[in-house]
């Protein structure tokens, strides 16, 4: 989940000018080159640069949520997740879920895997896929391990050099004040020897190979997220804005990302493996990662704001948040464009502040950035924001009525392009008027020629209860069915779609 935005205001008050669209300054190096939601997942998406693509070469946009069970019993099904939840996601237009795996549950002792747990995760992913929701399989951690009042990696991977595990400030305070936690991250990034003399990252890579083998060839999977919110360890202060930590990026995080992606693709070469920047990237710190050098890699990043933690959403705080978040998103686009990697915004939100949700979505949608919001349920999250982060409050009950967060749902369920025969430019949705606008170029990012396929837009029944009217320029309507508007471009180079609610 997200780190306390303690440093946010300090980091951004020196300059509040919003970045221009996607012209950010991430330093990197280019790689050499019925149902009211979409149909069930049928084939693993590929990518053309930053864009996810389907088997027809159309651009795939995803909206979705996170689902990470951080404590025993760890299994989504054992905390109540079932087909009703999959149908709920499907109905509200969510086409992806970031599905957490805890290595502490997967490999509780060195070399001893809980096969039943892994099978349960696979079953959950398959359940979602039957309802058109693909899973981004996420190795999740916060505060490294339960040793430090967090979750994620098994305690046998903790190597703290014997320094005191104090003070016990919990999440996120231990990140900033606990020397034993800092040393543990240092040793992990330095790939120190673990049990049996085997390097820690080799143990980690082995766990990933086990998971990737279980999902190999499974179209239920959107991809793999290799490590949630990497924390730099000692010297973390240098990684915050404005400078970032170029040395740490290039000597610690980049080699780790390359190593884990290589391990995954040794057993499953077809699913995209996503790497993440240091956590301070979400507060607008620059990244110097470059590309891991793998043709099936992607960049997964987060963006959060102090408003998500209950800080009053005043004009100054909103301006500060917008600056930090828009910078992070612009930098994410720049990273993907420079590296040729796929792009996903995999966390934001964790709040009932609709101004915050709207601000992030407006910028992400305006730049056609696929997104996954935090979170579907709080699910007794030990490092989270409680019910404020939950779309569904109690996973043991049906996702209906008072069990659904009716404040945030209308801001997460929105019209958007599911498949585009061409290259997306921008889309937007006005929650007050119900007006949706989408523009795209008819040139395919795959073939670089005019795309002749069908473009499909999710037309949210939540917002268009009485139907909608569509006005098109450069395209014609083929069908209105199952909350989808299906269109095809004419010979035009650009298409504009405007949808309004029918009164």
C-alpha positions as CSV (number, residue, x, y, z in Angstrom):
1,X,0.0,0.0,0.0
2,X,1.1,3.6,0.3
3,X,3.7,5.3,2.5
4,X,2.8,8.2,4.8
5,X,3.1,11.4,2.8
6,X,5.1,13.1,5.5
7,X,7.5,14.5,3.0
8,X,4.9,15.5,0.4
9,X,4.3,19.2,1.3
10,X,8.0,19.8,2.0
11,X,8.9,18.2,-1.3
12,X,6.5,20.3,-3.4
13,X,5.9,23.7,-1.8
14,X,9.0,25.0,-3.5
15,X,7.2,24.7,-6.9
16,X,3.6,24.2,-7.6
17,X,3.5,24.5,-11.3
18,X,1.8,21.5,-12.9
19,X,3.8,19.6,-15.5
20,X,2.8,19.9,-19.1
21,X,0.8,16.9,-20.2
22,X,3.3,14.1,-20.4
23,X,6.5,16.1,-21.1
24,X,8.2,15.0,-17.8
25,X,11.8,14.7,-16.9
26,X,12.4,11.1,-15.9
27,X,16.0,10.3,-16.6
28,X,16.4,7.0,-18.4
29,X,17.8,5.4,-21.5
30,X,15.7,4.2,-24.5
31,X,15.7,0.6,-25.3
32,X,16.9,-0.3,-28.7
33,X,14.2,-1.3,-30.4
34,X,-26.4,-8.7,-21.2
35,X,-23.6,-8.2,-18.9
36,X,-22.7,-4.6,-18.4
37,X,-19.0,-5.0,-18.8
38,X,-16.5,-6.5,-21.2
39,X,-16.5,-10.1,-22.3
40,X,-14.4,-12.7,-20.5
41,X,-10.6,-12.6,-20.9
42,X,-9.5,-14.7,-23.8
43,X,-5.8,-14.0,-24.5
44,X,-2.9,-12.6,-22.7
45,X,-2.3,-8.9,-23.7
46,X,0.9,-8.0,-25.4
47,X,2.2,-4.5,-25.8
48,X,3.5,-2.0,-28.4
49,X,5.7,0.4,-26.4
50,X,3.6,1.8,-23.6
51,X,0.3,0.5,-24.9
52,X,-1.2,-2.9,-23.9
53,X,-2.5,-4.6,-27.0
54,X,-4.9,-7.5,-27.9
55,X,-4.5,-10.2,-30.5
56,X,-6.0,-7.9,-33.1
57,X,-3.4,-5.2,-32.4
58,X,-6.0,-2.9,-30.7
59,X,-4.9,-0.9,-27.6
60,X,-6.3,-2.3,-24.4
61,X,-7.1,0.2,-21.6
62,X,-7.8,-1.2,-18.1
63,X,-9.5,0.2,-15.0
64,X,-9.5,-1.9,-11.9
65,X,-8.7,-2.3,-8.2
66,X,-6.2,-3.9,-5.8
67,X,-7.0,-7.0,-3.8
68,X,-4.2,-8.0,-1.4
69,X,-4.9,-10.2,1.6
70,X,-2.0,-9.3,3.9
71,X,-2.7,-11.6,6.9
72,X,-3.5,-15.2,7.6
73,X,-5.4,-17.0,6.2
74,X,-4.0,-15.1,3.1
75,X,-6.4,-16.8,0.7
76,X,-8.9,-14.4,-1.0
77,X,-11.5,-17.2,-0.9
78,X,-11.1,-17.7,2.8
79,X,-11.9,-14.0,3.6
80,X,-15.0,-14.2,1.4
81,X,-14.0,-13.3,-2.1
82,X,-16.2,-15.2,-4.6
83,X,-18.1,-15.0,-7.8
84,X,-20.3,-12.2,-6.5
85,X,-17.2,-10.0,-6.3
86,X,-16.1,-10.9,-9.8
87,X,-19.6,-10.1,-11.1
88,X,-19.5,-6.8,-9.2
89,X,-16.2,-5.8,-10.8
90,X,-17.5,-6.9,-14.2
91,X,-20.7,-4.9,-13.8
92,X,-18.9,-1.7,-13.0
93,X,-16.4,-1.9,-15.9
94,X,-13.3,-3.1,-14.0
95,X,-11.2,-5.3,-16.3
96,X,-8.2,-5.9,-14.1
97,X,-7.4,-6.6,-10.4
98,X,-4.0,-6.4,-8.8
99,X,-4.0,-9.7,-7.0
100,X,-1.5,-9.9,-4.1
101,X,0.7,-12.8,-3.2
102,X,2.6,-12.8,0.1
103,X,5.9,-14.6,0.0
104,X,5.6,-15.2,3.7
105,X,2.6,-17.4,2.9
106,X,4.0,-18.9,-0.2
107,X,7.4,-20.0,1.2
108,X,7.1,-19.9,5.0
109,X,10.3,-21.8,5.4
110,X,13.3,-21.9,3.0
111,X,12.5,-24.1,0.1
112,X,9.1,-25.2,1.5
113,X,6.2,-24.0,-0.6
114,X,2.6,-23.9,0.4
115,X,1.2,-25.4,-2.8
116,X,-2.4,-25.1,-1.5
117,X,-2.0,-21.4,-1.1
118,X,-0.6,-21.0,-4.7
119,X,-3.4,-23.1,-6.1
120,X,-5.9,-20.9,-4.3
121,X,-4.5,-17.8,-5.9
122,X,-4.6,-19.4,-9.3
123,X,-8.3,-20.4,-8.7
124,X,-9.1,-16.8,-7.7
125,X,-7.4,-15.4,-10.9
126,X,-9.3,-17.9,-13.0
127,X,-12.6,-17.0,-11.3
128,X,-12.0,-13.3,-12.1
129,X,-11.1,-14.1,-15.7
130,X,-14.4,-15.9,-16.2
131,X,-16.0,-12.5,-15.6
132,X,-13.7,-10.5,-17.9
133,X,-11.3,-9.4,-15.1
134,X,-7.6,-10.2,-15.6
135,X,-5.1,-10.4,-12.7
136,X,-1.9,-8.5,-12.3
137,X,-0.1,-10.9,-9.9
138,X,1.7,-8.8,-7.3
139,X,4.4,-9.8,-4.9
140,X,3.4,-7.5,-2.1
141,X,5.2,-6.1,0.9
142,X,5.0,-3.1,3.3
143,X,7.8,-2.8,5.9
144,X,9.4,-5.9,4.5
145,X,8.1,-8.5,7.0
146,X,6.0,-9.0,10.1
147,X,9.2,-8.5,12.1
148,X,8.8,-4.8,11.5
149,X,5.0,-4.6,11.9
150,X,4.5,-5.1,8.2
151,X,4.0,-8.0,5.8
152,X,5.4,-9.5,2.7
153,X,8.6,-11.4,2.8
154,X,9.2,-14.3,5.2
155,X,11.0,-13.6,8.5
156,X,13.8,-16.0,7.5
157,X,14.8,-13.4,4.9
158,X,15.3,-10.7,7.5
159,X,19.0,-9.8,7.9
160,X,19.2,-6.8,10.1
161,X,22.9,-6.9,11.2
162,X,21.8,-7.4,14.8
163,X,20.8,-3.8,15.4
164,X,17.9,-3.0,17.7
165,X,14.4,-3.3,16.1
166,X,13.2,0.0,17.5
167,X,11.3,2.2,17.9
168,X,8.2,0.2,17.1
169,X,6.3,2.9,15.1
170,X,4.4,0.6,12.8
171,X,3.4,1.6,9.3
172,X,4.7,3.8,7.9
173,X,6.9,5.2,10.8
174,X,9.3,2.3,10.8
175,X,10.4,3.2,7.3
176,X,11.7,6.5,8.6
177,X,13.0,5.6,12.0
178,X,13.8,1.9,12.3
179,X,17.5,1.1,11.7
180,X,17.0,-2.6,11.7
181,X,14.5,-2.3,8.9
182,X,16.8,-0.1,7.0
183,X,19.6,-2.6,7.4
184,X,17.3,-5.4,6.2
185,X,16.6,-3.5,3.0
186,X,20.3,-2.8,2.6
187,X,21.1,-6.4,2.8
188,X,18.3,-7.4,0.4
189,X,19.4,-4.9,-2.3
190,X,23.1,-5.8,-1.8
191,X,22.0,-9.5,-2.3
192,X,23.6,-10.7,0.9
193,X,23.8,-14.4,1.7
194,X,20.7,-15.9,3.2
195,X,19.9,-19.4,4.4
196,X,22.3,-22.1,3.2
197,X,24.6,-19.3,1.9
198,X,22.2,-18.7,-1.0
199,X,21.8,-15.0,-1.9
200,X,18.6,-13.4,-0.8
201,X,17.6,-12.3,-4.3
202,X,18.1,-15.9,-5.5
203,X,15.6,-17.0,-2.9
204,X,13.2,-14.3,-4.1
205,X,13.7,-15.2,-7.8
206,X,13.0,-18.8,-6.9
207,X,9.7,-17.9,-5.4
208,X,8.8,-16.0,-8.5
209,X,9.7,-18.9,-10.7
210,X,7.4,-21.1,-8.8
211,X,4.5,-18.6,-9.3
212,X,5.3,-17.9,-12.9
213,X,5.3,-21.6,-13.6
214,X,1.9,-22.0,-12.0
215,X,0.5,-19.2,-14.3
216,X,2.4,-20.1,-17.5
217,X,0.1,-20.0,-20.5
218,X,-2.8,-18.7,-18.4
219,X,-4.7,-15.9,-20.1
220,X,-6.3,-14.9,-16.8
221,X,-3.0,-13.1,-16.0
222,X,-2.5,-9.5,-17.1
223,X,1.2,-9.6,-16.0
224,X,3.5,-9.8,-12.9
225,X,4.4,-7.0,-10.5
226,X,7.7,-8.0,-9.2
227,X,8.1,-6.0,-5.9
228,X,5.6,-3.6,-4.3
229,X,6.9,-0.2,-3.4
230,X,10.7,-0.8,-3.1
231,X,12.2,1.1,-0.1
232,X,15.8,2.2,-0.5
233,X,16.9,1.4,3.1
234,X,19.8,3.5,4.6
235,X,20.0,6.8,2.8
236,X,16.3,6.8,1.9
237,X,16.3,10.6,2.4
238,X,18.3,11.1,-0.8
239,X,15.6,9.4,-2.9
240,X,12.9,12.0,-2.2
241,X,12.3,15.0,-4.5
242,X,13.7,16.9,-6.0
243,X,16.9,15.0,-6.8
244,X,16.0,11.3,-6.5
245,X,18.8,8.7,-6.0
246,X,20.5,7.9,-9.3
247,X,23.2,5.8,-7.7
248,X,20.7,3.6,-5.8
249,X,18.7,3.2,-9.0
250,X,21.6,2.1,-11.1
251,X,23.5,-0.1,-8.6
252,X,20.6,-1.6,-6.5
253,X,17.1,-1.4,-8.0
254,X,17.9,-1.8,-11.7
255,X,20.1,-4.9,-11.4
256,X,17.4,-6.4,-9.1
257,X,14.6,-5.7,-11.6
258,X,16.6,-7.2,-14.4
259,X,17.4,-10.3,-12.4
260,X,13.8,-11.0,-11.3
261,X,12.3,-10.4,-14.7
262,X,14.9,-12.7,-16.3
263,X,14.0,-15.4,-13.7
264,X,10.3,-15.0,-14.5
265,X,10.7,-15.1,-18.2
266,X,12.9,-18.2,-18.0
267,X,9.8,-20.1,-17.2
268,X,7.0,-17.9,-18.6
269,X,8.3,-15.7,-21.4
270,X,4.9,-14.4,-22.6
271,X,3.4,-12.5,-19.6
272,X,4.6,-8.9,-19.1
273,X,6.7,-8.5,-15.9
274,X,6.4,-5.1,-14.3
275,X,9.1,-3.4,-12.3
276,X,8.5,-0.5,-9.9
277,X,10.6,2.6,-9.0
278,X,11.6,3.5,-5.4
279,X,8.6,4.5,-3.4
280,X,9.4,8.2,-3.4
281,X,8.6,8.3,-7.1
282,X,5.0,8.5,-6.1
283,X,5.8,11.9,-4.4
284,X,7.4,13.2,-7.7
285,X,11.0,12.0,-7.2
286,X,12.7,11.3,-10.5
287,X,13.7,7.8,-11.6
288,X,17.0,6.8,-13.3
289,X,16.1,3.1,-13.8
290,X,16.3,2.9,-17.6
291,X,15.0,-0.3,-19.1
292,X,15.6,-3.8,-17.8
293,X,16.4,-4.8,-21.4
294,X,13.5,-7.3,-21.8
295,X,11.0,-7.0,-24.6
296,X,8.1,-8.1,-22.3
297,X,8.6,-5.7,-19.4
298,X,6.4,-3.0,-18.0
299,X,6.6,0.0,-15.6
300,X,4.3,-0.1,-12.6
301,X,4.1,3.0,-10.5
302,X,1.9,4.6,-7.7
303,X,0.9,8.1,-6.8
304,X,-0.6,9.3,-3.5
305,X,-1.3,12.5,-1.7
306,X,-1.6,13.8,1.9
307,X,-5.3,14.2,1.3
308,X,-5.6,10.4,1.2
309,X,-4.7,10.4,4.9
310,X,-7.3,12.9,5.9
311,X,-5.3,16.1,5.5
312,X,-7.9,18.9,4.8
313,X,-8.3,19.3,1.1
314,X,-7.7,23.0,0.9
315,X,-6.6,25.0,-2.1
316,X,-2.9,24.9,-1.1
317,X,-2.9,21.2,-0.3
318,X,-4.8,20.4,-3.5
319,X,-2.3,22.4,-5.5
320,X,0.6,20.6,-3.8
321,X,-1.1,17.2,-4.3
322,X,-1.8,17.9,-8.0
323,X,1.8,18.9,-8.6
324,X,3.3,15.8,-7.0
325,X,0.8,13.4,-8.5
326,X,0.8,14.9,-12.0
327,X,4.5,14.9,-12.0
328,X,4.7,11.2,-11.0
329,X,2.2,10.3,-13.8
330,X,4.0,12.4,-16.4
331,X,7.3,10.8,-15.4
332,X,5.6,7.4,-15.7
333,X,4.7,8.1,-19.3
334,X,8.1,9.4,-20.0
335,X,9.7,6.3,-18.5
336,X,7.5,4.0,-20.7
337,X,8.1,6.1,-23.8
338,X,11.9,6.1,-23.3
339,X,12.2,2.5,-22.4
340,X,9.6,1.0,-24.7
341,X,8.0,-0.7,-21.7
342,X,4.2,-1.1,-21.0
343,X,2.7,1.3,-18.5
344,X,0.4,0.8,-15.6
345,X,-0.6,3.1,-12.7
346,X,-1.1,0.3,-10.1
347,X,-2.0,2.3,-6.9
348,X,-3.7,5.5,-6.0
349,X,-6.7,6.5,-3.9
350,X,-7.1,4.7,-0.5
351,X,-9.5,7.5,0.4
352,X,-13.1,8.7,0.3
353,X,-11.9,12.1,-0.8
354,X,-13.6,12.3,-4.2
355,X,-11.6,15.4,-5.1
356,X,-8.5,13.4,-4.8
357,X,-9.8,10.5,-6.8
358,X,-11.1,12.8,-9.5
359,X,-7.8,14.7,-9.8
360,X,-5.8,11.5,-10.3
361,X,-8.3,10.0,-12.8
362,X,-8.7,13.2,-14.7
363,X,-4.9,13.4,-15.4
364,X,-4.6,9.6,-16.0
365,X,-7.5,9.5,-18.3
366,X,-6.3,12.6,-20.1
367,X,-3.1,10.8,-20.9
368,X,-4.7,7.4,-21.4
369,X,-2.9,5.8,-18.5
370,X,-4.4,2.5,-17.4
371,X,-5.1,2.4,-13.7
372,X,-5.8,0.2,-10.7
373,X,-7.1,1.9,-7.6
374,X,-6.4,0.9,-3.9
375,X,-8.4,-1.0,-2.9
376,X,-11.3,-3.4,-3.3
377,X,-11.6,-4.2,0.4
378,X,-9.7,-3.2,3.6
379,X,-9.6,-6.9,4.5
380,X,-8.0,-6.3,7.9
381,X,-5.1,-4.5,6.2
382,X,-2.4,-4.0,8.9
383,X,-0.6,-1.3,6.9
384,X,-3.6,0.4,5.3
385,X,-6.2,3.2,5.9
386,X,-9.0,1.0,7.2
387,X,-12.5,1.3,5.7
388,X,-11.6,4.6,4.0
389,X,-9.6,2.6,1.4
390,X,-12.4,0.0,0.8
391,X,-14.8,-0.1,-2.1
392,X,-16.5,-3.0,-0.5
393,X,-16.5,-2.9,3.3
394,X,-17.0,-6.6,4.3
395,X,-15.8,-9.3,1.9
396,X,-17.8,-11.9,3.7
397,X,-21.0,-10.2,2.6
398,X,-22.4,-9.6,-0.9
399,X,-21.1,-6.4,-2.6
400,X,-24.5,-4.7,-2.5
401,X,-26.4,-2.0,-0.6
402,X,-24.7,-0.5,2.4
403,X,-21.7,-2.9,2.0
404,X,-20.5,-0.8,-1.0
405,X,-18.8,2.6,-0.6
406,X,-21.3,4.7,-2.5
407,X,-19.1,7.7,-2.2
408,X,-16.2,6.4,-4.2
409,X,-18.0,4.0,-6.6
410,X,-19.3,6.7,-8.9
411,X,-15.8,8.0,-9.3
412,X,-14.3,4.6,-10.1
413,X,-17.0,3.3,-12.4
414,X,-16.8,5.6,-15.4
415,X,-17.0,5.3,-19.2
416,X,-13.7,4.6,-20.9
417,X,-12.3,2.9,-24.1
418,X,-11.9,-0.8,-23.6
419,X,-10.3,-1.5,-27.0
420,X,-9.1,1.0,-29.5
421,X,-8.4,0.3,-33.2
422,X,-5.7,3.1,-33.3
423,X,-3.8,5.0,-30.8
424,X,-5.5,6.8,-27.8
425,X,-5.0,10.5,-27.4
426,X,-7.2,11.5,-24.5
427,X,-10.5,10.8,-22.8
428,X,-12.5,12.5,-20.0
429,X,-15.6,12.1,-18.0
430,X,-17.6,14.9,-16.3
431,X,-19.2,13.4,-13.3
432,X,-21.6,16.3,-13.0
433,X,-23.0,16.4,-16.5
434,X,-22.3,12.8,-17.6
435,X,-20.4,13.9,-20.7
436,X,-17.7,11.5,-21.9
437,X,-15.3,12.6,-24.6
438,X,-12.7,10.4,-26.3
439,X,-10.2,11.2,-29.1
440,X,-7.8,8.8,-30.8
441,X,-5.7,8.5,-33.9
442,X,-6.6,5.8,-36.3
443,X,-2.9,4.8,-36.8
444,X,-2.1,1.5,-35.1
445,X,0.8,1.6,-32.7
446,X,1.5,-2.0,-33.8
447,X,1.5,-1.8,-37.6
448,X,1.8,2.0,-37.9
449,X,-0.9,1.9,-40.6
450,X,-4.6,2.8,-40.6
451,X,-6.4,0.5,-38.1
452,X,-9.5,-1.1,-39.5
453,X,-10.8,-2.9,-36.4
454,X,-13.6,-2.2,-34.0
455,X,-13.2,0.3,-31.1
456,X,-15.2,-0.6,-28.0
457,X,-16.2,1.8,-25.3
458,X,-17.6,0.9,-21.9
459,X,-20.8,2.9,-21.4
460,X,-21.4,2.8,-17.6
461,X,-25.0,1.9,-16.7
462,X,-24.4,3.5,-13.3
463,X,-24.1,6.9,-15.1
464,X,-26.3,6.2,-18.1
465,X,-29.3,4.6,-16.3
466,X,-31.7,5.8,-19.0
467,X,-29.4,5.3,-21.9
468,X,-27.1,7.7,-23.8
469,X,-26.7,9.6,-27.0
470,X,-23.4,9.3,-28.9
471,X,-22.0,11.8,-31.4
472,X,-19.1,10.7,-33.6
473,X,-16.7,12.4,-35.9
474,X,-14.5,10.2,-38.2
475,X,-16.3,7.0,-37.2
476,X,-19.7,5.2,-37.4
477,X,-21.6,3.2,-34.9
478,X,-21.8,-0.5,-35.4
479,X,-23.6,-1.6,-32.2
480,X,-24.9,-0.7,-28.8
481,X,-24.8,-3.9,-26.6
482,X,-24.1,-5.0,-23.1
483,X,-23.1,-1.5,-22.0
484,X,-20.7,-1.2,-24.9
485,X,-20.6,1.2,-27.7
486,X,-18.9,-0.4,-30.8
487,X,-17.6,1.8,-33.5
488,X,-15.4,1.7,-36.6
489,X,-13.3,4.5,-38.0
490,X,-13.9,5.7,-41.5
491,X,-10.9,6.9,-43.6
492,X,-10.3,9.7,-41.1
493,X,-7.0,10.1,-39.3
494,X,-8.6,11.2,-36.0
495,X,-11.8,10.1,-34.3
496,X,-13.8,12.0,-31.7
497,X,-16.5,10.4,-29.6
498,X,-18.9,12.3,-27.3
499,X,-21.4,10.5,-25.2
500,X,-24.1,12.2,-23.1
501,X,-26.9,10.7,-20.9
502,X,-30.3,10.5,-22.4
503,X,-32.7,12.6,-20.5
